[in-house]
Amino acid sequence: MSNKEKHWEKTKGLMILTLIIWFIFGYLIFMFGSSLNTSSFLGYPLAYYMCAQGSIIAFVVLIFWFANKQEQIDEEFGFTERGEDD
């Protein structure tokens, strides 16, 4: 397998994992909203908190995590976007 194919396999795996995490925080948690409301976080029902702030925080963390992991994969296979003088 060539270097490009190995890079693409790792990138594809990371992308699939990221989409699964996104689906969990974007849809799956809210499907169980009524059962989540039995718990509370900071005085608010848990489903409300996850809608209002929890998912947004998770998405921002997910973006930075994905960018960091992708940069590591790029550096591993020599496809980094950084210049030589950095």
ZIZIJO-V672150 format. One record per backbone hydrogen bond with DSSP energy under -1.0 kcal/mol. NH is the residue of the N-H (numbers start at 1). CO is the residue of the C=O. Records with the same first field share a line. If there is no record, write none. Layout:
NH = CO, CO
//
This chain:
6 = 2
7 = 3
8 = 4
9 = 5
10 = 6
11 = 7
12 = 8
13 = 9
14 = 10
15 = 11
16 = 12
17 = 13
18 = 14
19 = 15
20 = 16
21 = 17
22 = 18
23 = 19
24 = 20
25 = 21
26 = 22
27 = 23
28 = 23
29 = 24
31 = 27
33 = 30
36 = 32
37 = 33
39 = 36
41 = 44
44 = 41
46 = 39
49 = 45
50 = 46
51 = 47
52 = 48
53 = 49
54 = 49
55 = 50
57 = 53
58 = 54
59 = 55
60 = 56
61 = 57
62 = 58
63 = 59
64 = 60
65 = 61
66 = 62
67 = 63
68 = 64
69 = 65
70 = 66
71 = 67
72 = 68
73 = 69
74 = 70
75 = 71
76 = 72
77 = 73
79 = 74
86 = 83
//
